[in-house]
Structures are given as C-alpha cells and as structure tokens.
Amino acid sequence: MSWGTRTILDAVFGPTVNGETSYAPRLVRSLHEGMIVLLDRNFAVQALAESITRTGAHVLVRVKEHRRLPVLERSPRRLVPVQAGSR
C-alpha cells in the first residue's frame, strides 16, 4: 500500500491545557516500517524519536541551529541535523 503526502492516519484529542507535544506519543501506534515522520522543533525529544524509530519509521526533525541531537541507541538510524535556512 502506498500513502500520499498530507494523509491523516490517526488523531488524538484532549484538553488544550496539555499541549500537542503531550499527545504526540499516542500517535506512534499508527506508524510502521518505511514511513517518514516529519517533526517540528518542538517535537525534537529523544524519547519520542526513539519510539518512532522502534516502529521502523524514519524520522526527520527540524531543530534550532546550534542544537546537537543524540544518536539513537538500539537502532542503526540516527538523528542528523539538517540546515534548512530557518530558525
């Protein structure tokens, strides 16, 4: 099966006082091998990236310019900083 871009695969809802980063880990349940997950800088959290890579999905994270990302343990995949020109 092939997925297109901007496809809604899953959704979670709750009080706005919790914020979207608290709901993101619940979406990992819908990921699988071969998917590419794009995370904005507020989601550049090691625990979230590790849970995503355990599904077999690939992770691309936008981060602030001088932030160093950790190498993910127990996985051959890495988080690699990419200069995109935005801060």
PyMOL Python script that loads the backbone (N, CA, C, O; Angstrom):
from pymol import cmd

cmd.read_pdbstr("""\
ATOM      1  N   MET A   1       0.840  -1.166   0.000  1.00  0.00           N
ATOM      2  CA  MET A   1       0.000   0.000   0.000  1.00  0.00           C
ATOM      3  C   MET A   1       0.888   1.232   0.000  1.00  0.00           C
ATOM      4  O   MET A   1       1.915   1.256   0.678  1.00  0.00           O
ATOM      5  N   SER A   2       0.515   2.223  -0.731  1.00  0.00           N
ATOM      6  CA  SER A   2       1.272   3.460  -0.817  1.00  0.00           C
ATOM      7  C   SER A   2       0.466   4.605  -0.214  1.00  0.00           C
ATOM      8  O   SER A   2      -0.731   4.738  -0.471  1.00  0.00           O
ATOM      9  N   TRP A   3       1.135   5.430   0.592  1.00  0.00           N
ATOM     10  CA  TRP A   3       0.483   6.585   1.213  1.00  0.00           C
ATOM     11  C   TRP A   3       0.936   7.849   0.516  1.00  0.00           C
ATOM     12  O   TRP A   3       2.091   7.961   0.106  1.00  0.00           O
ATOM     13  N   GLY A   4       0.042   8.787   0.383  1.00  0.00           N
ATOM     14  CA  GLY A   4       0.394  10.079  -0.177  1.00  0.00           C
ATOM     15  C   GLY A   4       0.835  11.036   0.903  1.00  0.00           C
ATOM     16  O   GLY A   4       0.827  10.690   2.084  1.00  0.00           O
ATOM     17  N   THR A   5       1.220  12.235   0.513  1.00  0.00           N
ATOM     18  CA  THR A   5       1.579  13.245   1.496  1.00  0.00           C
ATOM     19  C   THR A   5       0.326  13.851   2.089  1.00  0.00           C
ATOM     20  O   THR A   5      -0.736  13.852   1.467  1.00  0.00           O
ATOM     21  N   ARG A   6       0.460  14.357   3.278  1.00  0.00           N
ATOM     22  CA  ARG A   6      -0.639  15.022   3.990  1.00  0.00           C
ATOM     23  C   ARG A   6      -1.843  14.112   4.195  1.00  0.00           C
ATOM     24  O   ARG A   6      -2.988  14.558   4.111  1.00  0.00           O
ATOM     25  N   THR A   7      -1.586  12.864   4.458  1.00  0.00           N
ATOM     26  CA  THR A   7      -2.645  11.905   4.734  1.00  0.00           C
ATOM     27  C   THR A   7      -2.851  11.809   6.243  1.00  0.00           C
ATOM     28  O   THR A   7      -1.881  11.701   6.993  1.00  0.00           O
ATOM     29  N   ILE A   8      -4.083  11.847   6.686  1.00  0.00           N
ATOM     30  CA  ILE A   8      -4.360  11.686   8.114  1.00  0.00           C
ATOM     31  C   ILE A   8      -4.448  10.196   8.414  1.00  0.00           C
ATOM     32  O   ILE A   8      -5.294   9.491   7.865  1.00  0.00           O
ATOM     33  N   LEU A   9      -3.565   9.723   9.292  1.00  0.00           N
ATOM     34  CA  LEU A   9      -3.509   8.315   9.653  1.00  0.00           C
ATOM     35  C   LEU A   9      -4.137   8.043  11.007  1.00  0.00           C
ATOM     36  O   LEU A   9      -4.663   6.957  11.250  1.00  0.00           O
ATOM     37  N   ASP A  10      -4.079   9.025  11.880  1.00  0.00           N
ATOM     38  CA  ASP A  10      -4.542   8.852  13.250  1.00  0.00           C
ATOM     39  C   ASP A  10      -4.753  10.236  13.843  1.00  0.00           C
ATOM     40  O   ASP A  10      -4.228  11.222  13.326  1.00  0.00           O
ATOM     41  N   ALA A  11      -5.504  10.313  14.902  1.00  0.00           N
ATOM     42  CA  ALA A  11      -5.716  11.584  15.596  1.00  0.00           C
ATOM     43  C   ALA A  11      -5.966  11.306  17.073  1.00  0.00           C
ATOM     44  O   ALA A  11      -6.530  10.272  17.432  1.00  0.00           O
ATOM     45  N   VAL A  12      -5.548  12.220  17.912  1.00  0.00           N
ATOM     46  CA  VAL A  12      -5.841  12.152  19.341  1.00  0.00           C
ATOM     47  C   VAL A  12      -6.367  13.521  19.762  1.00  0.00           C
ATOM     48  O   VAL A  12      -6.010  14.549  19.187  1.00  0.00           O
ATOM     49  N   PHE A  13      -7.211  13.506  20.764  1.00  0.00           N
ATOM     50  CA  PHE A  13      -7.823  14.737  21.238  1.00  0.00           C
ATOM     51  C   PHE A  13      -7.767  14.799  22.751  1.00  0.00           C
ATOM     52  O   PHE A  13      -7.662  13.771  23.420  1.00  0.00           O
ATOM     53  N   GLY A  14      -7.835  15.981  23.277  1.00  0.00           N
ATOM     54  CA  GLY A  14      -7.862  16.170  24.718  1.00  0.00           C
ATOM     55  C   GLY A  14      -7.864  17.643  25.038  1.00  0.00           C
ATOM     56  O   GLY A  14      -7.936  18.481  24.139  1.00  0.00           O
ATOM     57  N   PRO A  15      -7.786  17.966  26.320  1.00  0.00           N
ATOM     58  CA  PRO A  15      -7.799  19.363  26.742  1.00  0.00           C
ATOM     59  C   PRO A  15      -6.612  20.140  26.167  1.00  0.00           C
ATOM     60  O   PRO A  15      -5.509  19.604  26.060  1.00  0.00           O
ATOM     61  N   THR A  16      -6.838  21.385  25.802  1.00  0.00           N
ATOM     62  CA  THR A  16      -5.766  22.205  25.237  1.00  0.00           C
ATOM     63  C   THR A  16      -4.708  22.582  26.263  1.00  0.00           C
ATOM     64  O   THR A  16      -3.613  23.003  25.889  1.00  0.00           O
ATOM     65  N   VAL A  17      -5.008  22.442  27.535  1.00  0.00           N
ATOM     66  CA  VAL A  17      -4.014  22.766  28.562  1.00  0.00           C
ATOM     67  C   VAL A  17      -2.822  21.812  28.518  1.00  0.00           C
ATOM     68  O   VAL A  17      -1.742  22.163  28.993  1.00  0.00           O
ATOM     69  N   ASN A  18      -2.995  20.611  27.956  1.00  0.00           N
ATOM     70  CA  ASN A  18      -1.905  19.640  27.862  1.00  0.00           C
ATOM     71  C   ASN A  18      -0.933  19.957  26.739  1.00  0.00           C
ATOM     72  O   ASN A  18       0.254  19.661  26.875  1.00  0.00           O
ATOM     73  N   GLY A  19      -1.368  20.530  25.663  1.00  0.00           N
ATOM     74  CA  GLY A  19      -0.495  20.861  24.543  1.00  0.00           C
ATOM     75  C   GLY A  19      -0.256  19.682  23.615  1.00  0.00           C
ATOM     76  O   GLY A  19      -0.370  18.522  24.012  1.00  0.00           O
ATOM     77  N   GLU A  20       0.075  20.003  22.372  1.00  0.00           N
ATOM     78  CA  GLU A  20       0.203  18.973  21.345  1.00  0.00           C
ATOM     79  C   GLU A  20       1.369  18.025  21.567  1.00  0.00           C
ATOM     80  O   GLU A  20       1.297  16.866  21.160  1.00  0.00           O
ATOM     81  N   THR A  21       2.448  18.487  22.206  1.00  0.00           N
ATOM     82  CA  THR A  21       3.589  17.592  22.419  1.00  0.00           C
ATOM     83  C   THR A  21       3.259  16.483  23.421  1.00  0.00           C
ATOM     84  O   THR A  21       3.901  15.433  23.401  1.00  0.00           O
ATOM     85  N   SER A  22       2.286  16.691  24.282  1.00  0.00           N
ATOM     86  CA  SER A  22       1.898  15.630  25.218  1.00  0.00           C
ATOM     87  C   SER A  22       1.048  14.562  24.540  1.00  0.00           C
ATOM     88  O   SER A  22       0.951  13.441  25.040  1.00  0.00           O
ATOM     89  N   TYR A  23       0.437  14.892  23.420  1.00  0.00           N
ATOM     90  CA  TYR A  23      -0.393  13.923  22.690  1.00  0.00           C
ATOM     91  C   TYR A  23       0.381  13.143  21.624  1.00  0.00           C
ATOM     92  O   TYR A  23      -0.037  12.055  21.228  1.00  0.00           O
ATOM     93  N   ALA A  24       1.498  13.688  21.160  1.00  0.00           N
ATOM     94  CA  ALA A  24       2.265  13.073  20.070  1.00  0.00           C
ATOM     95  C   ALA A  24       2.648  11.614  20.319  1.00  0.00           C
ATOM     96  O   ALA A  24       2.522  10.811  19.394  1.00  0.00           O
ATOM     97  N   PRO A  25       3.110  11.221  21.514  1.00  0.00           N
ATOM     98  CA  PRO A  25       3.493   9.821  21.715  1.00  0.00           C
ATOM     99  C   PRO A  25       2.346   8.832  21.475  1.00  0.00           C
ATOM    100  O   PRO A  25       2.594   7.674  21.138  1.00  0.00           O
ATOM    101  N   ARG A  26       1.113   9.267  21.642  1.00  0.00           N
ATOM    102  CA  ARG A  26      -0.023   8.375  21.419  1.00  0.00           C
ATOM    103  C   ARG A  26      -0.244   8.072  19.933  1.00  0.00           C
ATOM    104  O   ARG A  26      -0.955   7.124  19.597  1.00  0.00           O
ATOM    105  N   LEU A  27       0.353   8.861  19.049  1.00  0.00           N
ATOM    106  CA  LEU A  27       0.198   8.644  17.613  1.00  0.00           C
ATOM    107  C   LEU A  27       1.173   7.604  17.059  1.00  0.00           C
ATOM    108  O   LEU A  27       1.012   7.131  15.934  1.00  0.00           O
ATOM    109  N   VAL A  28       2.175   7.255  17.849  1.00  0.00           N
ATOM    110  CA  VAL A  28       3.192   6.287  17.409  1.00  0.00           C
ATOM    111  C   VAL A  28       2.547   4.944  17.062  1.00  0.00           C
ATOM    112  O   VAL A  28       3.069   4.207  16.226  1.00  0.00           O
ATOM    113  N   ARG A  29       1.444   4.629  17.682  1.00  0.00           N
ATOM    114  CA  ARG A  29       0.750   3.354  17.445  1.00  0.00           C
ATOM    115  C   ARG A  29       0.386   3.125  15.977  1.00  0.00           C
ATOM    116  O   ARG A  29       0.186   1.981  15.570  1.00  0.00           O
ATOM    117  N   SER A  30       0.298   4.178  15.183  1.00  0.00           N
ATOM    118  CA  SER A  30      -0.114   4.052  13.788  1.00  0.00           C
ATOM    119  C   SER A  30       1.042   4.046  12.800  1.00  0.00           C
ATOM    120  O   SER A  30       0.818   3.996  11.591  1.00  0.00           O
ATOM    121  N   LEU A  31       2.266   4.095  13.291  1.00  0.00           N
ATOM    122  CA  LEU A  31       3.431   4.126  12.404  1.00  0.00           C
ATOM    123  C   LEU A  31       3.922   2.726  12.098  1.00  0.00           C
ATOM    124  O   LEU A  31       3.734   1.802  12.890  1.00  0.00           O
ATOM    125  N   HIS A  32       4.559   2.572  10.931  1.00  0.00           N
ATOM    126  CA  HIS A  32       5.133   1.286  10.566  1.00  0.00           C
ATOM    127  C   HIS A  32       6.355   1.493   9.680  1.00  0.00           C
ATOM    128  O   HIS A  32       6.654   2.608   9.251  1.00  0.00           O
ATOM    129  N   GLU A  33       7.038   0.417   9.422  1.00  0.00           N
ATOM    130  CA  GLU A  33       8.275   0.438   8.639  1.00  0.00           C
ATOM    131  C   GLU A  33       8.061   1.104   7.287  1.00  0.00           C
ATOM    132  O   GLU A  33       7.058   0.876   6.610  1.00  0.00           O
ATOM    133  N   GLY A  34       9.028   1.932   6.914  1.00  0.00           N
ATOM    134  CA  GLY A  34       9.004   2.584   5.617  1.00  0.00           C
ATOM    135  C   GLY A  34       8.368   3.968   5.621  1.00  0.00           C
ATOM    136  O   GLY A  34       8.510   4.711   4.650  1.00  0.00           O
ATOM    137  N   MET A  35       7.677   4.326   6.686  1.00  0.00           N
ATOM    138  CA  MET A  35       7.075   5.656   6.763  1.00  0.00           C
ATOM    139  C   MET A  35       8.146   6.695   7.082  1.00  0.00           C
ATOM    140  O   MET A  35       9.177   6.371   7.672  1.00  0.00           O
ATOM    141  N   ILE A  36       7.900   7.926   6.695  1.00  0.00           N
ATOM    142  CA  ILE A  36       8.766   9.041   7.049  1.00  0.00           C
ATOM    143  C   ILE A  36       7.943   9.976   7.926  1.00  0.00           C
ATOM    144  O   ILE A  36       6.854  10.408   7.545  1.00  0.00           O
ATOM    145  N   VAL A  37       8.476  10.279   9.099  1.00  0.00           N
ATOM    146  CA  VAL A  37       7.790  11.151  10.050  1.00  0.00           C
ATOM    147  C   VAL A  37       8.561  12.459  10.134  1.00  0.00           C
ATOM    148  O   VAL A  37       9.756  12.461  10.429  1.00  0.00           O
ATOM    149  N   LEU A  38       7.882  13.568   9.878  1.00  0.00           N
ATOM    150  CA  LEU A  38       8.486  14.884   9.954  1.00  0.00           C
ATOM    151  C   LEU A  38       8.085  15.524  11.273  1.00  0.00           C
ATOM    152  O   LEU A  38       6.897  15.660  11.569  1.00  0.00           O
ATOM    153  N   LEU A  39       9.079  15.917  12.067  1.00  0.00           N
ATOM    154  CA  LEU A  39       8.821  16.538  13.366  1.00  0.00           C
ATOM    155  C   LEU A  39       9.333  17.967  13.369  1.00  0.00           C
ATOM    156  O   LEU A  39      10.454  18.229  12.933  1.00  0.00           O
ATOM    157  N   ASP A  40       8.523  18.886  13.857  1.00  0.00           N
ATOM    158  CA  ASP A  40       8.956  20.265  14.008  1.00  0.00           C
ATOM    159  C   ASP A  40       9.807  20.390  15.265  1.00  0.00           C
ATOM    160  O   ASP A  40       9.864  19.457  16.065  1.00  0.00           O
ATOM    161  N   ARG A  41      10.463  21.520  15.449  1.00  0.00           N
ATOM    162  CA  ARG A  41      11.444  21.675  16.529  1.00  0.00           C
ATOM    163  C   ARG A  41      10.890  21.464  17.933  1.00  0.00           C
ATOM    164  O   ARG A  41      11.645  21.068  18.821  1.00  0.00           O
ATOM    165  N   ASN A  42       9.617  21.708  18.170  1.00  0.00           N
ATOM    166  CA  ASN A  42       9.047  21.465  19.498  1.00  0.00           C
ATOM    167  C   ASN A  42       8.929  19.976  19.816  1.00  0.00           C
ATOM    168  O   ASN A  42       8.738  19.603  20.973  1.00  0.00           O
ATOM    169  N   PHE A  43       9.040  19.135  18.807  1.00  0.00           N
ATOM    170  CA  PHE A  43       8.917  17.691  18.984  1.00  0.00           C
ATOM    171  C   PHE A  43      10.268  16.987  18.969  1.00  0.00           C
ATOM    172  O   PHE A  43      10.315  15.757  18.941  1.00  0.00           O
ATOM    173  N   ALA A  44      11.362  17.734  18.988  1.00  0.00           N
ATOM    174  CA  ALA A  44      12.710  17.156  18.949  1.00  0.00           C
ATOM    175  C   ALA A  44      13.086  16.639  20.334  1.00  0.00           C
ATOM    176  O   ALA A  44      13.942  17.204  21.016  1.00  0.00           O
ATOM    177  N   VAL A  45      12.439  15.568  20.728  1.00  0.00           N
ATOM    178  CA  VAL A  45      12.635  14.953  22.039  1.00  0.00           C
ATOM    179  C   VAL A  45      13.149  13.537  21.811  1.00  0.00           C
ATOM    180  O   VAL A  45      12.573  12.790  21.021  1.00  0.00           O
ATOM    181  N   GLN A  46      14.218  13.164  22.489  1.00  0.00           N
ATOM    182  CA  GLN A  46      14.832  11.865  22.255  1.00  0.00           C
ATOM    183  C   GLN A  46      13.864  10.707  22.477  1.00  0.00           C
ATOM    184  O   GLN A  46      13.837   9.773  21.675  1.00  0.00           O
ATOM    185  N   ALA A  47      13.073  10.745  23.541  1.00  0.00           N
ATOM    186  CA  ALA A  47      12.162   9.633  23.828  1.00  0.00           C
ATOM    187  C   ALA A  47      11.150   9.438  22.702  1.00  0.00           C
ATOM    188  O   ALA A  47      10.841   8.302  22.343  1.00  0.00           O
ATOM    189  N   LEU A  48      10.638  10.517  22.148  1.00  0.00           N
ATOM    190  CA  LEU A  48       9.677  10.417  21.042  1.00  0.00           C
ATOM    191  C   LEU A  48      10.358   9.872  19.786  1.00  0.00           C
ATOM    192  O   LEU A  48       9.812   8.997  19.114  1.00  0.00           O
ATOM    193  N   ALA A  49      11.542  10.382  19.470  1.00  0.00           N
ATOM    194  CA  ALA A  49      12.272   9.906  18.292  1.00  0.00           C
ATOM    195  C   ALA A  49      12.612   8.425  18.415  1.00  0.00           C
ATOM    196  O   ALA A  49      12.526   7.687  17.434  1.00  0.00           O
ATOM    197  N   GLU A  50      12.997   7.986  19.611  1.00  0.00           N
ATOM    198  CA  GLU A  50      13.306   6.570  19.812  1.00  0.00           C
ATOM    199  C   GLU A  50      12.067   5.693  19.628  1.00  0.00           C
ATOM    200  O   GLU A  50      12.146   4.629  19.014  1.00  0.00           O
ATOM    201  N   SER A  51      10.938   6.129  20.148  1.00  0.00           N
ATOM    202  CA  SER A  51       9.725   5.314  19.999  1.00  0.00           C
ATOM    203  C   SER A  51       9.288   5.247  18.537  1.00  0.00           C
ATOM    204  O   SER A  51       8.754   4.229  18.098  1.00  0.00           O
ATOM    205  N   ILE A  52       9.507   6.311  17.790  1.00  0.00           N
ATOM    206  CA  ILE A  52       9.167   6.302  16.363  1.00  0.00           C
ATOM    207  C   ILE A  52      10.078   5.345  15.608  1.00  0.00           C
ATOM    208  O   ILE A  52       9.597   4.557  14.794  1.00  0.00           O
ATOM    209  N   THR A  53      11.385   5.397  15.859  1.00  0.00           N
ATOM    210  CA  THR A  53      12.307   4.528  15.123  1.00  0.00           C
ATOM    211  C   THR A  53      12.107   3.054  15.468  1.00  0.00           C
ATOM    212  O   THR A  53      12.388   2.188  14.639  1.00  0.00           O
ATOM    213  N   ARG A  54      11.629   2.754  16.668  1.00  0.00           N
ATOM    214  CA  ARG A  54      11.346   1.355  17.013  1.00  0.00           C
ATOM    215  C   ARG A  54      10.233   0.769  16.151  1.00  0.00           C
ATOM    216  O   ARG A  54      10.133  -0.452  16.028  1.00  0.00           O
ATOM    217  N   THR A  55       9.405   1.604  15.558  1.00  0.00           N
ATOM    218  CA  THR A  55       8.348   1.118  14.671  1.00  0.00           C
ATOM    219  C   THR A  55       8.890   0.784  13.285  1.00  0.00           C
ATOM    220  O   THR A  55       8.207   0.139  12.489  1.00  0.00           O
ATOM    221  N   GLY A  56      10.116   1.221  12.993  1.00  0.00           N
ATOM    222  CA  GLY A  56      10.696   1.038  11.665  1.00  0.00           C
ATOM    223  C   GLY A  56      10.520   2.259  10.781  1.00  0.00           C
ATOM    224  O   GLY A  56      11.022   2.294   9.658  1.00  0.00           O
ATOM    225  N   ALA A  57       9.805   3.267  11.285  1.00  0.00           N
ATOM    226  CA  ALA A  57       9.631   4.505  10.519  1.00  0.00           C
ATOM    227  C   ALA A  57      10.910   5.337  10.590  1.00  0.00           C
ATOM    228  O   ALA A  57      11.701   5.194  11.523  1.00  0.00           O
ATOM    229  N   HIS A  58      11.103   6.191   9.614  1.00  0.00           N
ATOM    230  CA  HIS A  58      12.244   7.107   9.571  1.00  0.00           C
ATOM    231  C   HIS A  58      11.804   8.449  10.146  1.00  0.00           C
ATOM    232  O   HIS A  58      10.644   8.839  10.014  1.00  0.00           O
ATOM    233  N   VAL A  59      12.736   9.148  10.785  1.00  0.00           N
ATOM    234  CA  VAL A  59      12.414  10.418  11.434  1.00  0.00           C
ATOM    235  C   VAL A  59      13.269  11.533  10.853  1.00  0.00           C
ATOM    236  O   VAL A  59      14.485  11.390  10.721  1.00  0.00           O
ATOM    237  N   LEU A  60      12.631  12.639  10.507  1.00  0.00           N
ATOM    238  CA  LEU A  60      13.324  13.851  10.100  1.00  0.00           C
ATOM    239  C   LEU A  60      12.838  14.949  11.038  1.00  0.00           C
ATOM    240  O   LEU A  60      11.643  15.236  11.111  1.00  0.00           O
ATOM    241  N   VAL A  61      13.799  15.568  11.766  1.00  0.00           N
ATOM    242  CA  VAL A  61      13.453  16.556  12.788  1.00  0.00           C
ATOM    243  C   VAL A  61      14.055  17.907  12.433  1.00  0.00           C
ATOM    244  O   VAL A  61      15.239  18.005  12.111  1.00  0.00           O
ATOM    245  N   ARG A  62      13.234  18.944  12.493  1.00  0.00           N
ATOM    246  CA  ARG A  62      13.736  20.316  12.319  1.00  0.00           C
ATOM    247  C   ARG A  62      14.098  20.827  13.706  1.00  0.00           C
ATOM    248  O   ARG A  62      13.280  20.774  14.625  1.00  0.00           O
ATOM    249  N   VAL A  63      15.330  21.324  13.860  1.00  0.00           N
ATOM    250  CA  VAL A  63      15.783  21.801  15.167  1.00  0.00           C
ATOM    251  C   VAL A  63      16.434  23.168  15.023  1.00  0.00           C
ATOM    252  O   VAL A  63      16.731  23.618  13.916  1.00  0.00           O
ATOM    253  N   LYS A  64      16.648  23.814  16.153  1.00  0.00           N
ATOM    254  CA  LYS A  64      17.350  25.091  16.148  1.00  0.00           C
ATOM    255  C   LYS A  64      18.786  24.875  15.707  1.00  0.00           C
ATOM    256  O   LYS A  64      19.335  23.784  15.863  1.00  0.00           O
ATOM    257  N   GLU A  65      19.381  25.899  15.167  1.00  0.00           N
ATOM    258  CA  GLU A  65      20.678  25.810  14.504  1.00  0.00           C
ATOM    259  C   GLU A  65      21.795  25.174  15.332  1.00  0.00           C
ATOM    260  O   GLU A  65      22.560  24.377  14.790  1.00  0.00           O
ATOM    261  N   HIS A  66      21.917  25.485  16.588  1.00  0.00           N
ATOM    262  CA  HIS A  66      23.058  25.007  17.371  1.00  0.00           C
ATOM    263  C   HIS A  66      22.730  23.819  18.269  1.00  0.00           C
ATOM    264  O   HIS A  66      23.532  23.462  19.133  1.00  0.00           O
ATOM    265  N   ARG A  67      21.599  23.221  18.084  1.00  0.00           N
ATOM    266  CA  ARG A  67      21.224  22.076  18.926  1.00  0.00           C
ATOM    267  C   ARG A  67      21.901  20.816  18.414  1.00  0.00           C
ATOM    268  O   ARG A  67      21.915  20.551  17.212  1.00  0.00           O
ATOM    269  N   ARG A  68      22.454  20.050  19.324  1.00  0.00           N
ATOM    270  CA  ARG A  68      23.070  18.770  18.964  1.00  0.00           C
ATOM    271  C   ARG A  68      22.090  17.668  19.320  1.00  0.00           C
ATOM    272  O   ARG A  68      21.569  17.619  20.434  1.00  0.00           O
ATOM    273  N   LEU A  69      21.849  16.798  18.378  1.00  0.00           N
ATOM    274  CA  LEU A  69      20.924  15.698  18.601  1.00  0.00           C
ATOM    275  C   LEU A  69      21.681  14.433  18.957  1.00  0.00           C
ATOM    276  O   LEU A  69      22.786  14.211  18.462  1.00  0.00           O
ATOM    277  N   PRO A  70      21.102  13.609  19.804  1.00  0.00           N
ATOM    278  CA  PRO A  70      21.781  12.366  20.189  1.00  0.00           C
ATOM    279  C   PRO A  70      21.666  11.299  19.107  1.00  0.00           C
ATOM    280  O   PRO A  70      20.739  11.319  18.296  1.00  0.00           O
ATOM    281  N   VAL A  71      22.601  10.384  19.104  1.00  0.00           N
ATOM    282  CA  VAL A  71      22.495   9.196  18.267  1.00  0.00           C
ATOM    283  C   VAL A  71      21.524   8.264  18.983  1.00  0.00           C
ATOM    284  O   VAL A  71      21.640   8.047  20.190  1.00  0.00           O
ATOM    285  N   LEU A  72      20.583   7.722  18.251  1.00  0.00           N
ATOM    286  CA  LEU A  72      19.590   6.853  18.876  1.00  0.00           C
ATOM    287  C   LEU A  72      20.204   5.514  19.233  1.00  0.00           C
ATOM    288  O   LEU A  72      20.825   4.867  18.389  1.00  0.00           O
ATOM    289  N   GLU A  73      20.037   5.103  20.455  1.00  0.00           N
ATOM    290  CA  GLU A  73      20.547   3.817  20.895  1.00  0.00           C
ATOM    291  C   GLU A  73      19.638   2.696  20.425  1.00  0.00           C
ATOM    292  O   GLU A  73      18.457   2.918  20.157  1.00  0.00           O
ATOM    293  N   ARG A  74      20.191   1.483  20.324  1.00  0.00           N
ATOM    294  CA  ARG A  74      19.454   0.294  19.905  1.00  0.00           C
ATOM    295  C   ARG A  74      18.849   0.424  18.510  1.00  0.00           C
ATOM    296  O   ARG A  74      17.849  -0.223  18.200  1.00  0.00           O
ATOM    297  N   SER A  75      19.451   1.255  17.679  1.00  0.00           N
ATOM    298  CA  SER A  75      18.931   1.433  16.331  1.00  0.00           C
ATOM    299  C   SER A  75      20.068   1.878  15.419  1.00  0.00           C
ATOM    300  O   SER A  75      20.917   2.669  15.830  1.00  0.00           O
ATOM    301  N   PRO A  76      20.094   1.383  14.192  1.00  0.00           N
ATOM    302  CA  PRO A  76      21.113   1.854  13.255  1.00  0.00           C
ATOM    303  C   PRO A  76      20.781   3.238  12.712  1.00  0.00           C
ATOM    304  O   PRO A  76      21.611   3.856  12.046  1.00  0.00           O
ATOM    305  N   ARG A  77      19.576   3.733  12.989  1.00  0.00           N
ATOM    306  CA  ARG A  77      19.182   5.048  12.482  1.00  0.00           C
ATOM    307  C   ARG A  77      19.752   6.139  13.371  1.00  0.00           C
ATOM    308  O   ARG A  77      20.020   5.917  14.551  1.00  0.00           O
ATOM    309  N   ARG A  78      19.933   7.304  12.802  1.00  0.00           N
ATOM    310  CA  ARG A  78      20.458   8.449  13.538  1.00  0.00           C
ATOM    311  C   ARG A  78      19.565   9.664  13.315  1.00  0.00           C
ATOM    312  O   ARG A  78      18.870   9.770  12.305  1.00  0.00           O
ATOM    313  N   LEU A  79      19.601  10.568  14.275  1.00  0.00           N
ATOM    314  CA  LEU A  79      19.013  11.881  14.075  1.00  0.00           C
ATOM    315  C   LEU A  79      20.142  12.758  13.549  1.00  0.00           C
ATOM    316  O   LEU A  79      21.173  12.898  14.206  1.00  0.00           O
ATOM    317  N   VAL A  80      19.960  13.342  12.382  1.00  0.00           N
ATOM    318  CA  VAL A  80      21.020  14.109  11.757  1.00  0.00           C
ATOM    319  C   VAL A  80      20.545  15.557  11.553  1.00  0.00           C
ATOM    320  O   VAL A  80      19.505  15.782  10.934  1.00  0.00           O
ATOM    321  N   PRO A  81      21.300  16.540  12.069  1.00  0.00           N
ATOM    322  CA  PRO A  81      20.903  17.930  11.869  1.00  0.00           C
ATOM    323  C   PRO A  81      20.978  18.296  10.385  1.00  0.00           C
ATOM    324  O   PRO A  81      21.938  17.945   9.701  1.00  0.00           O
ATOM    325  N   VAL A  82      19.972  18.995   9.902  1.00  0.00           N
ATOM    326  CA  VAL A  82      19.924  19.445   8.516  1.00  0.00           C
ATOM    327  C   VAL A  82      19.735  20.950   8.526  1.00  0.00           C
ATOM    328  O   VAL A  82      18.807  21.450   9.162  1.00  0.00           O
ATOM    329  N   GLN A  83      20.602  21.684   7.831  1.00  0.00           N
ATOM    330  CA  GLN A  83      20.468  23.126   7.741  1.00  0.00           C
ATOM    331  C   GLN A  83      19.435  23.456   6.681  1.00  0.00           C
ATOM    332  O   GLN A  83      19.641  23.170   5.501  1.00  0.00           O
ATOM    333  N   ALA A  84      18.323  24.055   7.090  1.00  0.00           N
ATOM    334  CA  ALA A  84      17.259  24.385   6.155  1.00  0.00           C
ATOM    335  C   ALA A  84      17.123  25.881   5.937  1.00  0.00           C
ATOM    336  O   ALA A  84      16.304  26.317   5.129  1.00  0.00           O
ATOM    337  N   GLY A  85      17.921  26.676   6.654  1.00  0.00           N
ATOM    338  CA  GLY A  85      17.858  28.117   6.470  1.00  0.00           C
ATOM    339  C   GLY A  85      16.817  28.805   7.330  1.00  0.00           C
ATOM    340  O   GLY A  85      16.704  30.030   7.279  1.00  0.00           O
ATOM    341  N   SER A  86      16.043  28.055   8.130  1.00  0.00           N
ATOM    342  CA  SER A  86      15.065  28.701   9.003  1.00  0.00           C
ATOM    343  C   SER A  86      15.457  28.489  10.450  1.00  0.00           C
ATOM    344  O   SER A  86      16.074  27.481  10.793  1.00  0.00           O
ATOM    345  N   ARG A  87      15.108  29.420  11.282  1.00  0.00           N
ATOM    346  CA  ARG A  87      15.459  29.339  12.699  1.00  0.00           C
ATOM    347  C   ARG A  87      14.246  29.463  13.541  1.00  0.00           C
ATOM    348  O   ARG A  87      14.338  29.419  14.767  1.00  0.00           O
TER     349      ARG A  87
END
""", "prot")
cmd.dss("prot")
cmd.show_as("cartoon", "prot")
cmd.util.cbc("prot")
cmd.orient("prot")
